């Protein structure tokens, strides 16, 4: 993949880095190395969920021998089925459902998955395709809970500022299928889990709330998280957590014996691919971390401070260079002023607003932040771009970045400037991608 000249076309250069990171994480480029051998006598059943679920199913179907029996069901987000597989469905059924808040379609599909894996034998193979987004898409409430209960808790978690591992700890304990429970249903069949990581640390138990891997967290942990963030729990959920009724299968449980777990794509791999592309143009690249967490606006300020130090003093890196980072930041939705709209935008946009305000038009610094799944929050954009003239252009339209930040409305700010990054669904998901070009 070639790259535009960063000095002449910084925006196109940054977009090329983002596209390179996404390409590195596409299932068709990564699944082949991890395919298990077809069972000699039994069936192969593919199940799973995630924003990359449709693309993972399509890739697996293409790679699996045409003469080997194959069936299954995978859940993905609405409009996230690759066009070719939608036009010509294969042996694995792909169902679309809602993300980030679960809906009835996801619940019905999750219930169907539990039926598909019941009654399997030791001769059978279950392949689980799991990527980020599975926590909402694979939604089957625990006994006594309703879909509406799960929706309310999920919405509260999304607005709380809780980290992804904290949110998924709660989600899996209020689920009848996540937190290792799906794997337990598959016994005695062998289970091979293929993962695309969207979480800091690439922890299998956190990715998609770990439906096929043992869960080291407890009901007490989930309860403490809800109390920490002021999450109101339905009576049945509170009772289930307090009484330990909703406990998940733990490491060492016999149901997981012989299971395999493979990471097919990670944030670090995508960052390294983008770094290699940058270096090919003569721009040194520095991967800061693929595990950055924290409030998006504050993380934006820290990145801005680093870019300013490079631009002004040549420390800790010499310019020209590009600084790359990934991870999963959070957005705490704040109260709005009466009569003011807000809340449009996600982690990438909020990061960029904080970054732009802190940069204060620093010459030579251009920034792109975008989610690798193509969707930032619930809007149609993946992220946006900040340039040295961003705040000045906003001022000519009477737009004050701080006001948009106060109401969590990054989308409207960057839309007005024409600076949104809108690739559409990418059919993969290795979380946040950030690139700061310092010339």
N, C-alpha and C positions, 0 to 999 in steps of 0.2 A: 504494500500500500504506500503510494507516494504522498507527500505532504506539501501544502502551499508554503511559500516563503513567509516565515513568521514576521519578518521585518516589514514586508509590503502588505501582507494580508493577515494580520494577527487574528481576526475573527475566524476566518476560514481555517487557519492553522489550529486554533483551539478546537473547532468543530471536528477537524480531522483526527485529533487525539481522542476525542470522545467516541467517534465512530470506530476507531481502532480498538478501543477498550471494549466496546459492545461486541464487535466482531469476534474478539478473542473468547468471549463467553457464550457464543451461540452453541446450542446443543449439537448441531450437525458437525461441529468441529471437534467435539470433545467426548462424545459417548462411545465411539468405537473401541477405544482402549479399555473400556470397563465392562463390556458386554460379557455376561456369564455364558457358559456353554448350555445349550438346550438340554433339558432333562431327557434321560434315555427312555423312560416309560411314562412319566407323568405329564401334566399340563403346565403351561406357562401362562400366568395371569399377571397382567400389568395393572397397577393401581397407582394413584398419586394425585398431587394437586400442586398448584403454584402458578405464578404469572408466566413462568417458562414452561408450564405443563403441556400446552398444546404443541410447542416446538419440540419438547423432549419426547412426547408420544410419537410425533411424526418422524423424528430422527431414529428412534428405536425401531419403529415399524419398518423403516427403510433398511436398516442394518440387519434385522432379524431374518434368518433364512426363510425363504418363501415356502419351503416344504416342512417347516417346523410349526406345529400348532401354536397359535397366539391369540389371546383375547384380553379384554380388560376395559377399564374406565378411568379416565383422568379428568380432573376438574381444573379449569383455568378461568381467568377473568374474562368478562364480556369483551368481545372484539380482540381477543388475544390468541385466536387460532390462526396459524399461518394460512394465507390464502390458498396455497396449493392443496393443503390437507383438508381445508373446508370444501374446496371444489370436488376433491376426490377422496372421501374419507377412507381410512384404512381399516386395519384389524382392531385397532384400539379406539374405542369410543371416546370422544372429547366432549365434555359438557361445560357450558359456560355459566358462571355465577358471579355474585357481587363481591367486590373488594373496594375499600377496606372493611366495610361493615357487611356481615354475612346476610344472606337472604334465603328464601324458601327453596330456591333452585339448588343452592349449595347444600342445604340440609338434606334434600331429597337425594341428591347424587351421593352424598356421604353415606346415607342409609343403604343405597344400592351397592356401594363398595363393600360394606360389611357383609352383605349377602353373597357377593362374589367370592369372598375368601373363606366363607364357612364350609366345613366339610372337606377341606383339602387333606391330602395324605402326605406322607414323608417322601413320596416320589414326585410331588409337585413343586414348582418353583414360582415364587411371587417376586416380581420386580417392582419396587416402589420408586417412582420418579417424583422427587420432592424438591421444590424451590421456594423462594420467598413468596409470601402471599398465601401459602397453604393454611396458615392459621385462621384466616377468615373464610377461605374458599371451602375448606374441609370442615364444615361446621355441623356437628351433631351434639346437641346439648346433653349434658349428663342427666341421669335420672332425676326427675322432679323439676328440671329447668325447662323453660320454653325458649323458642327462638327469640322472642321479644326480650327475654332476660339476657340472652347472650348479646343481642344487639345493643342494649342499654349499657352493659358493662364494657363492651368493645368501644363504643363511642366515648365513654368516659376515660378509658385508658388512652385512646388516641389524642385526647385533648389535655392529658394530665402532665405530659413531659416525662413520663416513665420511659426508661431505656427498653430496647427491644427484648432483652432477656427477661426483664421484669414483666413486661406485657405478656410474653409467651408463657411465663411461669403461671400466671393467672389463667390464661386461656386454656392451657392443657389440663389444668385441674378442674375446669368447668366443662370439660369435653368428655364424650363417650368414645372418642376415636383417637385423639391425639395423646401425646405423652407416653408413647409405647404401646398404647392399647390396640392399635391396628395390628401390630406385629403379633401380639398375644392371640388375636383372633385367627391369625394365619396358621398357628401351630396345628400339626407338626410339620407343615411345609417349610422348605428352606426359603429365607428371605434375603434378597440382595437389594440394598438401598443405594440409589444413585442420586447424588445431591449437587445442586448448584447453590453455593453459599451466598447469602446476602446479609450475614451478620458478622460483627467484629469478633475475631478469634476463630471463625469457621467451626463453631461447636455444633455437632450434629443434633444434639438434644434441643438446641435453640432454633435451628433452621426449620421454619414451618411448624414450630412447636413439636418437632420430633415424633411423628406418628408411629414410626417403626423402630425407634431406638429407646433404650431405657432412660428413665428420667431421674436425675439425682436430686431434684428439688422436691419439696414437700408441701402438703396442705398448709402447714404453718407458715412456710415461706410465702405462699400466695396470699394468705390472710394478712401477713405483715405488710406486703406491698400495697394491698388495697387500703389498709389503714394509713400507710405513709402518704399516699396520694389522695386520700379522701374519697375513694371510690365507694359509692353506695351499692351495697350488694342486696339482691333479692333475698327474702327470708330463706328460701330453699338452698341458695348458694352459700349463705352464711352458715347455715346448719351443716351442710355437707363439708365445708372446710373446717369448721370448729370441731366436728366430730370425727374428722379423718375419713369420712365415707368416700370422698373423692380422691383418695390416694392413688398414685400412678405406679405402674410396674417399675421396679428399681434395678440398678445394675446387679448382675448375678442371678437374676430370675431365669429359670431353666428355659422359658419360652424364647429367649434370645440366643440360645446355644447354636453355634454354627452359622449365625447370620453374618453377612458381609456389609460393610458401609464404605462407599467410595465417594470422594469429592471430585467431581468432574470439572468444575470451574469455580474459581475463587476471585475475590476482589484484587488480591495481590497480583495474580496472573494478568489481569486486565491492566492494572497500573504499570506493570513491567512492559507490557506490549506497547502502551502509549509512550513510555519512556524511550523504548528502542526506536520508535518512529521519530520522536523529537531529535534524538541523537543523530539520526540519519540526515537531518537537515543542518547539522552543526550546532544545535542548541543543546547544551547540557541539561539533563533532566535529573531531578532529585525526588525520589519517592519518600515522602515524609512518614506516612503510615497508612495502613489499610484498616486501622482499628479506631479511628477517631470518633469519639462520642461527645455528648454534651449539648447544651442549648445551641441551636443553629446560629443564632445571631451572635452569640459570644464566640463560637468557633470561627465565624466570619471575621470578627475583630482580631483574633489571634493570627489568622492567616494574613490579614492586611498588615499587621505590625511586622510580620516576617518579610513580606514583600517590600515594604517601605525600607526596611533595613538593607535589603539586597539592592534596591534601587538607589538609595542615598549613599551607602557606605561600602557596598560590596561585601557585606557579611550577613550571615555565615557562608553565603555562596557568591561567586562572581557572576556578574551578568555578562551577556544574556543567558538566561536559563529559564526553565519551567519547573514549577513546584507542583507535585502531584500528591493527592491524598484521597482516601476513601474511608469507609466506615458507615455509621448510621447515626446522624445527629437527631435531635428531637426538637419539637416545637410545642411550647406550652401556650395554649390559646388563652389570651387575656381578655378581660371584660371589655366590651366596646362602649364608646361614648354613645349616649342616646341619639338615635337617628342616623348614625354612621354605619355604613356597611363595612364588612371586613371578613377575614377568614378565607380569602381566596389565595391559594398558594400553599406550597409545601416546604420541605426542609431546604431544598436547593435555593428557592427564591428568598427564604428568610436568611439563609447564609449570605447570599449576595447583597441583600440590603444592609446587613450589618457590616459586611466587607466594604461596600461602597462608601458608607458613611465614615468608616475609619480611614479609608484611603484618601478621602478628601481631594479627589482628582489627581492623585500622584501620577506624574508623567511616566510614561513607559510601562505602566502596569495594566494588563488586560486579564480578565478572569472569566472563566466558564465554570459553572456548577450545574450538574444535571443528574437525574436519576437514570441509571442504566436500563431500567425497564421502560423508559420513554414517558413516564407519567410522574409528575411532581405533585404529590398530594392527590387531589381528585380532579385537577384541571387537565387540559389537553396538551400541555407543554411538559417537557422533561426538565427544563430549567431555564436559564437565561445567561446573558453575557454582560459583564461590566467593563467599561472602557474609561480612560482618563477623562472623557468629556461627559460621562453619564450624569453626574449631578448638575452640570451646567445645562445640558439639554433638558433635564427635568425642570430646572428653574424657569426656563423660557416658557414652559407650559403651566407654570404655577404649581408644580408637583413638589411636595416636600417629603423626602425619603423617610424622615423620622416619623412623620404622621402615618405613612403606610405601614411602617414597621410596628408602630404602636397598636395597630388594629390587625396585625397578621395578614396584610393584604399585598404581599409581594407581587402576586400575579398581575393585579391591576396596574401597578407601577411600571413593570417592565413591558406589559402589553402596550401601554400608552407610548412608550419609547420605541416600540418595534424591535425589542431586544430579546424576545422569547426564543428559546430553542425548542422546535416542535418536530421531532422525528417520527412521531406516531409510535404505536407499540413496537418494541424491539424484539419481543419473543424470548427475552432472557432477563436476568435480574441478578446483578452482583452489587447492588446498592449504590451509594453515593459515589459520584466521580467529580473531582475538583481539580482544575488546572489553572495555575497563576503564572502567566508569561511576563517576565521582567526583561525589558529591552534596554 
